[in-house]
Amino acid sequence: MTVLGLHCSHEQLSPRTLLTVVKDAEDAGFAAAMCSDHLSPWSERQGQSGFAWSWLGSALESTDLSLGVVTAPGQRYHPVITAQAIATLEEMYPGRFWAALGSGEAMNEHITGDRWPSKPERKARLRECVEVIRALLAGEEVSHRGLVTVDRARLWSLPESPPPLIGAAVTRDTAEWVASWADGLVTILQPMADLADVIGAYRNAGGRGDVVVQTQVSVAPTHEQALRTAHDQWRTNVFPPPLCWDLETVEHYDQAAEHVTPEAVAESVFVTADPGELSGLIDRISGQGVDRIYLHNVDKNQDFFLDTMAQHVLPQFMAGQ
């Protein structure tokens, strides 16, 4: 059975508002949630970016949902700090937390003042961080010198067993690579053939655990309103790598998006006013062998989306299982 969850965007909603939203999502019938972990939004119009790890503790305490986070150890976060945060949440809420680890984006990482490495170096750094985090979660004392440095680190508050460490990947090459170390795969919605290619690359390389797909949607009473909202909130988020990895500030993203059309945004965001279309999208993603689907409604107001899911989509989906 495919699990349906809500993606919580710290870049668009204040922490207090987002906590209300995740509680409302549970009331609507969602079984899970996940969130981003950013220092900066992608645009002035989004305008938020709370600290994910503080919020996660509140969200886990306030709901019975499983929760995950997509985070990037290695520059803004030392891997020992990431490991400590992971261990604490899992110890407090056993079996309900997971972390997806990625190589990061300059918009969040440049603030340290350190050089922004090339993609191959970032992947190598991430692999070192994964090894450090796993050893710490296993109760080991860790010293390491490489692309990251660790001196005699040990975690004293440990869960009974570590939570899944999932690999974040958008391309088939990265999906094959994360299969060598990850407990699952998280990717984003792409054309179905491309999505199948990424998932197949992960599985064929020996990838284990759940496949998770984060899906951007814009749901509104009319198609025109949904498209307008998607363009307003998400036109800075349509750029392919390496551009999306390397831009450093909100101003850079807004400048790059000046000429992005609503139609171009609709190629990345599923825009609809029809609950049946939304259910059909979920069915098509699920048909790719996906274990969990997290819907991210890109509107800053989530009320209509949650009502639509509660009344029309979630009951239909659950009835079909």
Number of C-alpha atoms within 10 A of each C-alpha: 10 19 15 21 24 24 24 26 26 25 24 24 21 15 23 11 13 21 20 12 20 24 17 17 25 19 13 17 18 22 18 23 25 25 24 20 19 23 18 20 22 28 24 15 15 22 16 19 20 22 13 20 18 11 17 20 16 13 22 22 12 13 17 14 21 18 25 23 22 20 20 26 25 24 25 16 14 15 24 23 14 19 24 19 15 24 26 17 21 21 19 15 17 16 17 18 25 22 23 23 25 22 24 24 19 19 21 20 22 17 12 11 9 10 10 17 13 11 14 10 13 20 18 14 19 23 22 20 27 22 15 24 23 15 16 23 25 16 15 16 15 18 12 15 9 9 15 16 16 16 11 9 15 18 19 13 12 20 20 13 13 20 22 20 22 27 28 25 24 19 18 18 12 16 27 21 18 25 23 15 17 22 20 23 29 25 21 18 20 18 11 13 9 14 21 18 16 24 26 18 20 27 18 13 14 13 24 17 15 16 23 24 22 19 23 21 24 27 29 24 13 13 15 13 16 24 23 20 21 26 23 17 21 24 26 23 17 17 16 9 10 11 14 17 17 18 18 20 17 19 13 15 22 17 12 15 18 10 10 14 11 16 13 13 23 22 12 21 26 21 27 21 19 15 17 13 14 20 16 13 15 20 13 12 22 18 13 16 15 22 19 21 26 24 22 23 27 28 24 17 13 18 14 14 21 24 14 19 22 18 13 16 21 18 13 14 16 13 8 8 7
